[in-house]
Amino acid sequence: MSEPDAGIGNAPDDRPTPMQLVQLLLPVYDNTHQPFPRALFDSVRSELTDQFGGVTAFVRSPAVGVWEDPSGAVCRDEVILFEVMAEALDHAWWRDYRKQLEQRFKQEEIMIRASGIARL
């Protein structure tokens, strides 16, 4: 019986590589419900590609985020998900980048989250 194909560039005995998956949730619309210009998203894509060597952007199917603000009002946002994989998590870089994005997108908070994954 032959070994199953492990995929391009992976020998059957290769071990999974620990990585960090970083996800950015960027709003589609500003606070007056006007769509952000495409150039804003293009610059994020370019910056993340330059920094990490690649990015995945889910732009055709915006997700919907719902949360409760401090006054108890329910808020809703359509968001685009950007993902990058990194070998290590540079907290200071991500904190600074989040602050830049909050200014560009005129948001109180931009959600950036990270989780440990294995690259197979």
C-alpha positions as CSV (number, residue, x, y, z in Angstrom):
1,M,0.0,0.0,0.0
2,S,1.4,3.4,-0.9
3,E,1.7,6.4,1.3
4,P,-1.1,9.0,0.9
5,D,0.0,12.2,-0.9
6,A,0.9,14.7,1.9
7,G,0.5,17.8,-0.4
8,I,2.8,20.0,-2.4
9,G,6.1,20.6,-0.6
10,N,5.2,18.3,2.4
11,A,6.9,15.0,2.9
12,P,4.8,12.4,4.8
13,D,7.1,12.8,7.8
14,D,7.0,16.6,8.0
15,R,5.7,17.9,11.3
16,P,3.1,20.7,11.6
17,T,4.6,24.1,12.1
18,P,3.2,26.2,15.0
19,M,1.9,29.6,13.7
20,Q,-0.2,32.5,14.9
21,L,-3.4,33.3,12.9
22,V,-4.2,37.0,13.2
23,Q,-7.6,38.2,12.2
24,L,-8.6,41.8,11.6
25,L,-12.3,42.7,11.4
26,L,-12.6,46.0,9.4
27,P,-15.9,47.9,9.1
28,V,-17.4,48.2,5.6
29,Y,-19.3,51.4,6.4
30,D,-18.3,54.5,8.4
31,N,-20.4,55.9,11.3
32,T,-22.7,57.8,8.8
33,H,-23.3,54.5,6.9
34,Q,-21.3,55.5,3.9
35,P,-19.0,52.8,2.5
36,F,-15.3,53.2,3.1
37,P,-13.3,53.7,-0.1
38,R,-11.8,50.6,-1.6
39,A,-8.4,52.3,-1.4
40,L,-8.5,51.9,2.4
41,F,-8.8,48.2,2.2
42,D,-6.2,48.0,-0.6
43,S,-3.7,49.8,1.6
44,V,-4.4,47.3,4.5
45,R,-3.9,44.4,2.1
46,S,-0.6,45.9,0.8
47,E,0.7,46.7,4.3
48,L,0.0,43.2,5.6
49,T,1.5,41.5,2.5
50,D,4.6,43.6,2.9
51,Q,4.9,42.8,6.6
52,F,3.9,39.1,6.6
53,G,4.4,37.9,3.0
54,G,0.7,37.4,2.3
55,V,-2.8,38.0,3.4
56,T,-6.3,36.6,2.9
57,A,-9.1,39.1,2.6
58,F,-12.8,37.9,2.7
59,V,-14.3,40.9,0.8
60,R,-17.2,39.4,-1.1
61,S,-19.1,38.1,1.9
62,P,-19.0,40.7,4.6
63,A,-19.7,39.2,8.1
64,V,-22.1,40.9,10.4
65,G,-21.0,41.8,13.9
66,V,-23.5,42.7,16.7
67,W,-22.6,44.0,20.1
68,E,-24.1,46.0,22.9
69,D,-22.6,49.5,23.6
70,P,-22.2,50.9,27.1
71,S,-25.7,52.5,27.0
72,G,-27.2,49.1,26.3
73,A,-28.0,49.9,22.6
74,V,-27.5,47.0,20.2
75,C,-25.1,48.0,17.4
76,R,-24.5,46.2,14.1
77,D,-21.6,46.4,11.7
78,E,-20.8,44.7,8.4
79,V,-17.1,43.7,8.5
80,I,-14.5,42.4,6.2
81,L,-12.1,39.8,7.6
82,F,-8.4,40.0,6.9
83,E,-6.2,37.1,8.0
84,V,-2.4,36.7,8.2
85,M,-0.2,33.8,9.5
86,A,2.9,34.7,11.4
87,E,5.5,32.5,13.1
88,A,5.5,34.8,16.2
89,L,3.1,37.4,17.6
90,D,4.6,40.9,17.9
91,H,2.2,42.5,20.4
92,A,3.7,46.0,20.1
93,W,3.5,46.0,16.3
94,W,-0.1,44.9,16.4
95,R,-1.0,47.4,19.1
96,D,0.5,50.2,17.0
97,Y,-1.1,49.0,13.8
98,R,-4.5,48.7,15.5
99,K,-4.3,52.3,16.6
100,Q,-3.4,53.4,13.0
101,L,-6.4,51.5,11.7
102,E,-8.7,53.0,14.4
103,Q,-7.7,56.5,13.2
104,R,-8.0,55.6,9.4
105,F,-11.4,54.0,9.9
106,K,-12.5,56.5,12.5
107,Q,-13.5,53.8,15.0
108,E,-13.3,53.6,18.8
109,E,-12.0,50.1,18.4
110,I,-10.9,47.8,15.6
111,M,-11.0,44.1,16.6
112,I,-7.8,42.2,16.0
113,R,-7.5,38.7,17.5
114,A,-4.9,36.0,17.3
115,S,-4.9,32.3,18.0
116,G,-2.4,29.5,17.8
117,I,-2.7,27.2,14.8
118,A,-0.6,24.5,13.1
119,R,0.4,24.9,9.5
120,L,0.0,21.4,8.0
